[in-house]
């Protein structure tokens, strides 16, 4: 899959494609259905598929403190798009210049001159251009003028439930991992690189891998049974806390900390994927580190039971990752 970063990197060889535009946060089953339809049209035209998306997402630019929690960071999004068989991603930096671009200029510079779009697939509520002046009707008029077809996405449902990023975000916030899995078409994962932490977990017998979330806020919060991918041929079981660590500090940054069971390798810098299997409890503040240690021991036992991992043969706390 080729990634084109910005309008300035468009070349003549990029002209001629079938395309869709959107945030595609989560790349859920509805998005995957769009990509499947796009691949079918691409085969009819004999042209590559192109997904046009934005980084940051528009709401994150206009309302950085009120934007909804990300389901997927850019790296995760691109990874799933690649798995869906997308040929190209047109990645537009959403900045003041793009926000000020008129709808007509957006169509002319990107769709007509830049990509030479032959077929465009968008949501019927898609808005674009300065002041959100452009809509699907403007695209249809441009299509008639420039020779490309425009179609609107149909609502995608699983059973009777409409699939949307908003609904998945709600399910994750409620700890309903099964609904999220059903609408995503896969278990929910967060990826990131293991970073140096303050090593407080080691002092109470539960060393943790600290993973940078690369997002302002997370849709998940609490303690979870998890499986971690990327550290070997098989996923590793563990227990994770995602939140602001109220017992440790008053910091409001979201952190993901994972204690891997019966594991003693140093993994600083490793890129991992954390798959959330079951929520065990909400995050809470404890009056002492001893109370926190006792609760983590209980959480670890619950996670082992959930994941089918036998109790350790040695005393808790003798394994060390960091």
HELIX and SHEET records of a PDB file:
HELIX    1   1 UNK A    7  UNK A    9  5                                   3    
HELIX    2   2 UNK A   12  UNK A   14  5                                   3    
HELIX    3   3 UNK A   29  UNK A   45  1                                  17    
HELIX    4   4 UNK A   58  UNK A   62  1                                   5    
HELIX    5   5 UNK A   74  UNK A   83  1                                  10    
HELIX    6   6 UNK A   96  UNK A   99  1                                   4    
HELIX    7   7 UNK A  103  UNK A  106  1                                   4    
HELIX    8   8 UNK A  107  UNK A  114  3                                   8    
HELIX    9   9 UNK A  130  UNK A  132  5                                   3    
HELIX   10  10 UNK A  136  UNK A  146  1                                  11    
HELIX   11  11 UNK A  165  UNK A  173  1                                   9    
HELIX   12  12 UNK A  177  UNK A  184  1                                   8    
HELIX   13  13 UNK A  200  UNK A  203  1                                   4    
HELIX   14  14 UNK A  289  UNK A  307  1                                  19    
SHEET    1   A 6 UNK A   2  UNK A   5  0                                        
SHEET    2   A 6 UNK A  88  UNK A  93  1                                        
SHEET    3   A 6 UNK A  48  UNK A  55  1                                        
SHEET    4   A 6 UNK A  17  UNK A  21  1                                        
SHEET    5   A 6 UNK A 117  UNK A 122  1                                        
SHEET    6   A 6 UNK A 149  UNK A 152  1                                        
SHEET    1   B 2 UNK A 157  UNK A 158  0                                        
SHEET    2   B 2 UNK A 161  UNK A 162 -1                                        
SHEET    1   C 7 UNK A 189  UNK A 195  0                                        
SHEET    2   C 7 UNK A 209  UNK A 211 -1                                        
SHEET    3   C 7 UNK A 255  UNK A 260 -1                                        
SHEET    4   C 7 UNK A 236  UNK A 243 -1                                        
SHEET    5   C 7 UNK A 222  UNK A 229 -1                                        
SHEET    6   C 7 UNK A 271  UNK A 281 -1                                        
SHEET    7   C 7 UNK A 189  UNK A 195 -1                                        
END                                                                             
